[in-house]
């Protein structure tokens, strides 16, 4: 595929005038909304309530996430997958790659009468490819996460690939790594039982089944002594712990939850997630799963009186869903297998950012009962509105091709799979009746991505995370670092903002818990993620998980991470029924110099630029953001017109 420029990619888009533009009146009449909530997609972006994923902004290729399964354990299968990953990366896509089917080291190779070298040399080739294939003239590095099930005989070598120590020929550091964990493994670790490592060539089919089918097949291979090696399950668990504390990976996703709670379970077994663990879709040798994502800026729905505007959230969610659905048909696909999959199943991934900012604006501490309740209400509203909009599209265009046989076609929604009852006043009964009659246009709707970069455009916190620190550095700012706007405003309102307070906050790495002159209510409101129990983070994830039909990137921050704490955290997430148990693990020792390591490292580089937060700084943020948003909106408008 030739290198795509903006003009070339635009010329490949064949849009006709029949594209149904969302007029305000049409949508408003259906939702019976107040005039104040009227906005089109372009207006939603300009009002900063909707934010698109980074690949959309760099080049209008729209789909940012791809899930690739190696078609077969052969030279042809492996290098077909490699080629697809290269083409996807070239077109700004990030890749999740399932490698479970590749035979283990030492396994017999019939064609050459030799033995396999296993997955490590293969992943080093993928690693080199991700470094070689640039995303848009080095605007963004290629990114790939390799997924492996813990029964694979090369699992210990897999856990070493990201480490900085050891032989370089056994490392592939540019890749990210994730485990696709069956429930059986978690139970074996908990009971301190044996665990058998197997080769997929000698014990085929384990990656093709989940739940009871997987356990039956796995235990049959154990009885037949087909495994490569039997170990104590906790030995492998400790190796996982060691890798996570050193490198922050592997990520942890629970295979059975991902499959049992998927609306795509009628298609087959889901074998992996994407780069950031929030997209959970079916892939196969002839289908590469892909997804276009966007996020809602939750802080924009908090009104001046401190209440949350749920009706506006419903409306903007519907606008975003219809927009993302259109992009499925307008997309330029890097590989045919992705186009086939996307148009058959029509998944989208609508997420959020700025949850922490919404809590602050409503004066809810992140770990408070009020925040817990609002978290549930927000995601129930988003899921309801997304289903409602998708049903409306299905009424007009018909349901997606593989809708028959899906859980939703049988009246089973995401929260039903979690055994959770809705808590809002939304009319679920009426919606179910409409879905029964018309179906839905999209197999999947909600996915909560990290949004670590896109949230910078709106100057809010990423995704559903709590703030790591209330001091941060801007790379384009000569002033070195800044204290967060909301905090400065609150301190100013109480007559507490001064040079001494500023220096104390900086010295504490962005924390206020040890500053005596700051009131307790502000300490609670501005508590950082390092100062919260991580069980709170997991419980919030589980509460909203019942209304997320894909998954969510779960970030954990842990001081003095040890075997016991990490084990408790993993088992808490697993028992809560999370699909993604861990995306990002950040650890810090329990002292001021490393509590907020990322922020502190940047601040210490520019100590000579210490300065107070000022209106000129705020203006510089707004100027940069408005300039970028203007570019995006012009590009987006041209994209919709087919220019």
Buried (B, 14 or more C-beta within 10 A) or exposed (E): EEEBEBEEBBEEBEBEEEEEEBEBEEBBEEBEBEEEBBBBBBBBBBEBBBBBBBBBBBBBBBBBBBBBBBBBBBEEBBEBBBEBBBBBBBBBBBBBBBBBBBBBBEBEEEEEEEEBBBBBEBBBEBBEBBBEBBBBEEEBEBBBBBBBBBBBBBBBBBBBBBBEEEEEEEBBEBBBBBBBBBBBBBEBBBEEEEBBBBBBBBBBBBBBBBBEEBBEBBEEBBEEEEBBEEBBBBEBBBBBBBBBBBBBBBBBBBBBBBBBBBBBBBBBBBBBBBBBBBBBBBBBBEBBBBBBBBBBBBBBBBEEEEEBBBBBBBBBBBBBBBBBBBBBBBBBBBBEBBBBBBBBBBBBBBBBBBBBBBBBBBEBBBBBEEBBEBBBBBBBBBBBBBBBBBBBBBBEEEBBEBBEEBBBBEEEBBBBBBEBEBEEEBEBEEBBEBBEEBBBBBBBBBBBBBBBEBBBBBBBBBBBBBBBBBBBBBEEBEBBBBBBBBBBEBBEEEEBBEEEBBEBBBEBBBBBBEBEEBEEEBBBBBBBBBBBEBBBBBBBBBBBBBBBBBBBBBBBBBBEBEEEBBBEBBBBBBEBBBBBBBBBBBBBEEEEEBBBBBBBEBBEEBEEEBBEBEEEBBEBBEEBBEEEBEEBBEBBEBBBEBE
